[in-house]
Amino acid sequence: MGGKRGLCIPNPLALFFYINVKNENHVDQRSPTLLAVSDFNRKMGSMLMLGLWLLLFSSLPLAFSERCHPHDKKALLQLKKDLNNPYFLASWDPNEDCCEWYCVKCDEKTHRIYDLFLVSSIPDTNLSGQIPPSLSGPIPAGLSNLDLERIDLSRNKLEGDSSMLFGSTKRMQVLDLSRNVFVFDLSRLKFPKKSLIWLDLNHNNIYGSILVALTKVENLQQFDVSYNHWLNGQILQNEELQRFDKYLYFHTKLCGSPLPPCTNK
């Protein structure tokens, strides 16, 4: 037969009644007192066994069920492979529920992965020992197969074009790509207008200019493009962009409020 073979476990209630009926059909020649004690012990033993069987059956769905969506699990396992199987992703075991893995969060209702945080450890002067290495190399293209609300890849050495993480139809809320070596044209990106609240791109090699599409984002609360030396052009005269502190635009070739005015040079 082609189907999967399940565990061959007898029905606990049927087993319980079978044992009791079998015992009742047995003729015991001992005294009434001994018979009463024996009958009591037999029934207590049967009840105990029934309780153990019920406990086993009640735990089986938890032990053998998996909440993780198979599409998300496949994408995450490919991501782990593309990152050369870093040791801090050891919990990403294909035999385990991906909702229980480290560095991800799973929605309690939909069971879809919505949060991915692969942040390099930050040295602490009060600690000693080896600092875990940061991720390095090209950003895995497979990240585009995950529709996430939050991505934090900050403080690594990832490189390449991470523009596939952007898009007007994405449900992204928080995107932190800071302190990597990403290279892409900010001018060509599209952003989710309603969901995006946090965009941190500081300390990369991003180029281009701040485009009009960014001014359409309705609830942007944090925006940082500092230390992207190839960003250029005028900061659009938009209330949302100009309310951010000038330090969030430092070390770029941008100009205009909140930075100094643009010149014709």
C-alpha positions as CSV (number, residue, x, y, z in Angstrom):
1,M,0.0,0.0,0.0
2,G,1.2,3.5,-0.7
3,G,0.0,5.4,2.4
4,K,2.0,6.3,5.4
5,R,1.9,3.7,8.2
6,G,0.8,5.0,11.5
7,L,1.5,3.9,15.1
8,C,-0.3,0.7,15.9
9,I,-1.8,1.6,19.3
10,P,-4.9,-0.1,20.7
11,N,-7.9,1.9,21.8
12,P,-7.5,2.5,25.5
13,L,-11.2,2.2,26.4
14,A,-11.5,-1.0,24.5
15,L,-8.4,-2.4,26.2
16,F,-9.7,-1.4,29.6
17,F,-13.1,-3.1,29.1
18,Y,-11.5,-6.2,27.6
19,I,-9.3,-6.6,30.7
20,N,-12.2,-6.2,33.1
21,V,-14.5,-8.6,31.1
22,K,-11.8,-11.2,31.0
23,N,-11.1,-10.9,34.7
24,E,-14.9,-11.2,35.5
25,N,-15.2,-14.4,33.5
26,H,-12.4,-16.0,35.5
27,V,-13.5,-18.1,38.5
28,D,-11.4,-17.5,41.6
29,Q,-11.6,-20.0,44.5
30,R,-10.1,-17.8,47.2
31,S,-11.9,-16.5,50.4
32,P,-14.3,-13.6,50.1
33,T,-11.9,-11.3,52.0
34,L,-9.0,-12.1,49.6
35,L,-11.3,-11.9,46.7
36,A,-12.4,-8.4,47.7
37,V,-8.8,-7.2,48.1
38,S,-7.8,-8.8,44.8
39,D,-10.8,-7.2,43.1
40,F,-10.0,-3.8,44.4
41,N,-6.3,-4.0,43.4
42,R,-7.3,-5.3,39.9
43,K,-9.7,-2.4,39.4
44,M,-7.2,0.2,40.6
45,G,-4.6,-1.3,38.3
46,S,-6.9,-1.1,35.4
47,M,-7.9,2.5,36.1
48,L,-4.2,3.4,36.4
49,M,-3.5,1.8,33.0
50,L,-6.5,3.6,31.5
51,G,-5.2,6.9,32.8
52,L,-1.7,6.3,31.3
53,W,-3.2,5.4,27.9
54,L,-5.4,8.5,27.9
55,L,-2.4,10.6,28.8
56,L,-0.4,9.1,26.0
57,F,-3.2,9.7,23.4
58,S,-3.7,13.3,24.6
59,S,0.0,14.1,24.0
60,L,0.3,12.5,20.6
61,P,-1.2,15.5,18.6
62,L,1.3,17.8,20.2
63,A,4.2,15.5,19.6
64,F,3.5,14.8,15.9
65,S,1.8,18.0,14.7
66,E,3.7,20.9,13.0
67,R,2.4,24.4,12.8
68,C,5.0,25.8,10.5
69,H,3.9,26.5,6.9
70,P,5.8,24.2,4.5
71,H,6.5,27.1,2.1
72,D,8.2,29.1,4.9
73,K,10.1,26.1,6.1
74,K,11.5,25.4,2.7
75,A,12.5,29.0,2.1
76,L,14.2,29.2,5.5
77,L,16.2,26.0,5.0
78,Q,17.4,27.3,1.6
79,L,18.4,30.5,3.3
80,K,20.4,28.6,5.9
81,K,22.1,26.7,3.1
82,D,22.9,29.9,1.2
83,L,24.4,31.4,4.4
84,N,26.8,28.4,4.6
85,N,24.9,26.8,7.6
86,P,26.1,29.2,10.3
87,Y,26.2,27.6,13.7
88,F,23.8,30.0,15.4
89,L,21.1,28.6,13.0
90,A,21.6,25.0,14.4
91,S,18.0,25.0,15.6
92,W,16.9,25.2,12.0
93,D,16.5,21.4,11.8
94,P,14.3,20.1,9.0
95,N,12.8,17.5,11.4
96,E,11.6,20.2,13.8
97,D,8.8,22.7,13.7
98,C,10.2,26.0,12.2
99,C,7.8,27.9,14.5
100,E,10.2,26.8,17.3
101,W,13.4,27.8,15.6
102,Y,15.6,30.6,16.8
103,C,15.8,33.9,15.0
104,V,12.3,33.8,13.6
105,K,8.8,34.4,14.9
106,C,5.7,32.6,13.9
107,D,2.2,34.1,13.8
108,E,0.0,32.3,16.4
109,K,-3.1,32.3,14.1
110,T,-1.8,31.8,10.6
111,H,1.5,30.0,11.6
112,R,3.3,32.0,8.9
113,I,6.8,33.3,9.7
114,Y,6.6,37.1,9.9
115,D,9.9,38.1,11.7
116,L,13.5,37.3,10.8
117,F,16.4,38.7,12.8
118,L,19.9,37.7,11.9
119,V,21.8,40.3,13.8
120,S,25.5,40.0,14.5
121,S,26.5,40.1,18.2
122,I,27.7,43.4,19.5
123,P,30.8,43.3,21.6
124,D,30.2,44.1,25.3
125,T,33.1,45.5,27.3
126,N,31.8,43.7,30.4
127,L,32.1,40.3,28.7
128,S,35.1,38.2,27.7
129,G,35.6,35.4,25.2
130,Q,35.1,35.0,21.5
131,I,32.5,37.1,19.7
132,P,30.4,35.1,17.3
133,P,31.3,36.0,13.7
134,S,29.0,38.1,11.6
135,L,27.3,36.9,8.4
136,S,29.2,37.7,5.2
137,G,28.9,37.2,1.5
138,P,26.1,37.9,-1.0
139,I,22.6,38.4,0.4
140,P,20.6,35.2,-0.4
141,A,18.1,35.7,-3.2
142,G,15.8,33.3,-1.5
143,L,14.9,36.0,1.0
144,S,12.5,37.3,-1.6
145,N,10.4,34.0,-1.2
146,L,9.4,35.1,2.3
147,D,6.7,37.7,2.8
148,L,7.8,39.1,6.1
149,E,6.7,42.0,8.3
150,R,10.1,42.5,10.0
151,I,13.6,41.8,8.8
152,D,16.7,42.7,10.8
153,L,20.0,41.9,9.1
154,S,22.0,44.7,10.8
155,R,25.6,44.6,11.8
156,N,26.8,41.9,9.4
157,K,29.0,42.0,6.3
158,L,26.4,41.0,3.8
159,E,26.8,42.5,0.4
160,G,25.1,42.8,-3.0
161,D,21.7,44.0,-4.1
162,S,19.0,43.8,-1.4
163,S,16.4,45.7,-3.4
164,M,14.3,42.5,-3.7
165,L,13.2,43.1,-0.1
166,F,11.3,46.2,-1.2
167,G,8.1,46.5,-3.1
168,S,4.7,48.3,-2.9
169,T,2.8,45.1,-2.3
170,K,5.0,43.9,0.5
171,R,3.6,43.9,4.0
172,M,6.9,45.0,5.5
173,Q,6.8,47.1,8.7
174,V,10.4,47.1,9.9
175,L,13.4,46.7,7.7
176,D,16.9,47.2,9.2
177,L,19.8,46.6,6.7
178,S,22.2,48.9,8.6
179,R,26.0,48.4,8.8
180,N,26.4,46.0,5.9
181,V,27.9,46.4,2.4
182,F,24.7,46.5,0.3
183,V,24.8,48.2,-3.1
184,F,21.6,49.3,-4.8
185,D,19.9,52.3,-6.3
186,L,17.5,53.9,-3.9
187,S,15.9,55.8,-6.7
188,R,14.3,52.7,-8.2
189,L,12.6,51.3,-5.1
190,K,9.0,51.1,-4.3
191,F,7.7,51.0,-0.7
192,P,4.5,49.7,1.0
193,K,2.6,52.9,1.7
194,K,0.6,51.8,4.7
195,S,2.6,49.2,6.6
196,L,6.2,50.6,6.6
197,I,7.1,52.3,9.9
198,W,10.9,51.7,10.2
199,L,13.6,51.9,7.5
200,D,17.2,51.9,8.5
201,L,19.8,51.8,5.7
202,N,22.8,53.5,7.4
203,H,26.4,52.5,6.7
204,N,26.1,50.9,3.3
205,N,27.0,51.7,-0.3
206,I,23.5,52.8,-1.4
207,Y,23.4,55.3,-4.2
208,G,20.9,57.4,-6.1
209,S,18.4,59.9,-4.6
210,I,15.5,60.0,-2.3
211,L,12.5,59.4,-4.5
212,V,9.0,60.7,-4.5
213,A,7.6,57.2,-3.6
214,L,9.1,57.5,-0.1
215,T,7.1,60.6,0.6
216,K,3.9,58.6,0.1
217,V,4.7,56.3,3.0
218,E,2.0,57.2,5.5
219,N,3.4,56.1,8.9
220,L,7.2,56.2,8.6
221,Q,8.5,56.8,12.2
222,Q,12.2,56.0,11.7
223,F,14.4,56.7,8.6
224,D,18.2,56.6,8.5
225,V,20.3,56.8,5.3
226,S,23.5,58.2,6.9
227,Y,26.9,57.1,5.8
228,N,25.8,56.2,2.3
229,H,28.4,58.4,0.6
230,W,26.9,58.0,-2.9
231,L,23.4,59.2,-2.1
232,N,22.9,62.6,-3.7
233,G,20.4,65.2,-4.7
234,Q,18.0,67.3,-2.8
235,I,15.9,66.0,0.1
236,L,12.4,66.4,-1.2
237,Q,10.5,69.3,0.3
238,N,8.2,67.0,2.2
239,E,7.0,67.3,5.8
240,E,7.5,63.6,6.6
241,L,11.2,63.6,5.4
242,Q,12.2,66.9,6.8
243,R,11.0,66.1,10.3
244,F,13.8,63.6,10.8
245,D,17.0,64.7,12.5
246,K,19.8,65.9,10.2
247,Y,22.2,63.3,11.6
248,L,20.1,60.7,9.9
249,Y,21.3,62.2,6.6
250,F,24.9,62.8,7.5
251,H,27.9,61.7,5.4
252,T,25.9,61.6,2.2
253,K,25.8,64.0,-0.8
254,L,22.3,65.0,0.0
255,C,21.3,68.6,0.5
256,G,18.3,70.6,1.5
257,S,16.4,70.8,4.8
258,P,17.2,69.5,7.3
259,L,20.7,69.7,5.8
260,P,22.3,72.9,4.3
261,P,20.7,74.2,1.1
262,C,21.7,72.8,-2.2
263,T,24.1,74.9,-4.4
264,N,24.4,75.1,-8.1
265,K,27.9,73.7,-8.1
